[in-house]
Amino acid sequence: MFRLSPLFVRPKWVLTPVLSSKSSFAAKLRGDSLPQKPFKPPSEMAKKWEKMPEGLRASIPPVSMRKSTNLIEIKNLPYTVIPRDIKMLAGDTSKNVSSISEITFIRNNYYQPTGSVMIRFHTDKDADRFMTKNSMTSFCGNKLDIVTHSKSYVFPKRLPPHIRRDPGNCIIVSGFPLNIAIDSIKETLVSDFPGISNTLCEQFIPLYVSGAVPMSKWILVFKTKQEAYQMVRKLHNTYFRGDLNGKKYLLKARVVY
């Protein structure tokens, strides 16, 4: 076994540790020569995060700065929204008495949904409570935009005023030929769909369509909601019997509110 002799001399290239803590590199790593910042206790750090930023605080107006009104408009809603979804936002689905007085869906000139709904509440407090609850709410991935209107605000109603305004008793059927008569539609409904009487629909109202579309659009008014839903199930994605040239027309039906 090899052993070092007592006369062994340490080589010059071996570094020896320096015990001085002021000028050594190890002392700088330890931070002895750097000024130490005072450490805040966790209780003071939590208070800093509890404060709301000024920009976020200004974007949410307090209740005292809002307009005293019971009419609001909700934007950025999906096109497939129904009145039950609006009542769910208000929390009225489990209550016997609803805080909402009227729900009106805003549509364009072609009676297509725009994603906006006008809601009229019974009192101003119900409207304020709804805005406070849903000011930062997202519905189906869309962030809701709530706008207030004065009580005397008159919004355009695309549905003709001379028909019954019961929600859910009207359907829109598109896809009929452009110059079709009402009698032809009634005969088609009675002949092609058994169980439908000629007096089932109360009114047949034509809607305005674009001049480039070679098809017509109609509103069919029924007595009850059940009859309207049954007609949508029978008409939707079915073909209207062809004309003299043998052309078939695909019908699209949906319930409107």
Residue pairs with C-beta under 8 A, 6 or more apart in sequence:
18 24
20 27
21 27
21 32
22 32
22 33
27 33
28 34
60 135
60 136
63 128
63 132
66 128
66 131
66 148
67 148
67 150
68 124
69 124
69 127
69 148
69 149
69 150
69 151
70 101
70 120
70 121
70 122
70 123
70 124
70 126
70 127
70 151
71 118
71 119
71 120
71 121
71 127
71 148
71 149
71 150
71 151
71 153
72 118
72 119
72 121
72 127
72 130
72 131
72 146
72 147
72 148
72 149
73 106
73 116
73 117
73 118
73 119
73 146
73 147
73 148
73 149
73 155
74 86
74 116
74 117
74 119
74 144
74 145
74 146
75 115
75 116
75 144
75 145
75 146
75 147
76 115
76 142
76 143
76 144
76 145
77 115
77 116
77 117
77 139
77 142
77 144
78 115
78 139
78 140
78 142
79 113
79 115
81 105
81 117
81 139
82 257
83 103
83 167
83 257
84 93
85 139
86 100
86 103
86 117
86 119
87 93
87 98
87 100
89 130
89 133
89 134
89 137
89 139
90 98
90 99
90 100
90 119
90 126
90 130
91 133
92 98
92 99
92 100
99 121
99 122
99 123
99 126
99 129
99 130
100 119
100 120
100 121
100 122
100 126
101 120
101 121
101 122
102 118
102 119
102 120
103 117
103 118
103 119
103 120
103 167
103 257
104 117
104 118
104 119
104 120
104 155
104 157
105 113
105 116
105 117
105 118
105 256
105 257
106 114
106 116
106 117
106 118
106 155
106 156
106 158
107 113
107 114
107 158
108 114
108 158
109 158
109 208
110 207
110 208
110 209
110 210
110 217
111 158
111 159
111 172
111 207
111 208
111 217
111 219
111 256
115 142
118 149
118 155
119 127
119 130
121 127
121 130
127 148
131 146
131 148
134 144
134 146
135 146
136 143
137 143
137 144
138 144
149 155
159 165
159 170
159 219
159 256
160 205
160 219
163 170
163 203
163 205
163 219
163 221
164 202
164 221
166 225
167 257
168 225
168 228
168 255
168 257
169 221
169 222
169 223
169 224
169 225
169 227
169 228
170 219
170 220
170 221
170 222
170 228
170 255
170 256
171 219
171 220
171 222
171 228
171 231
171 232
171 235
171 253
171 254
171 255
171 256
172 207
172 217
172 218
172 219
172 220
172 253
172 254
172 256
173 217
173 218
173 220
173 235
173 251
173 252
173 253
174 215
174 216
174 217
174 218
174 251
174 252
174 253
175 215
175 240
175 249
175 250
175 251
175 252
176 185
176 215
176 216
176 217
176 218
176 240
176 249
176 251
177 214
177 215
177 216
177 240
177 243
177 249
178 213
178 214
178 215
178 216
179 216
180 216
182 204
185 204
185 218
186 198
186 201
186 204
188 240
188 241
189 196
189 200
189 201
190 196
190 197
190 198
192 241
193 234
193 235
196 231
196 234
200 222
200 227
200 231
201 220
201 221
201 222
202 221
202 222
202 223
203 219
203 220
203 221
204 218
204 219
204 220
205 218
205 219
205 221
206 216
206 217
206 218
206 219
207 216
207 217
207 218
207 219
208 217
209 215
209 216
209 217
215 249
219 256
220 228
220 231
222 228
222 231
228 255
229 255
231 253
232 253
232 254
232 255
235 251
235 253
236 251
236 252
236 253
236 254
237 250
237 251
237 252
238 250
238 251
239 248
239 249
239 250
239 251
240 248
240 249
240 250
240 251
241 248
242 248
242 249
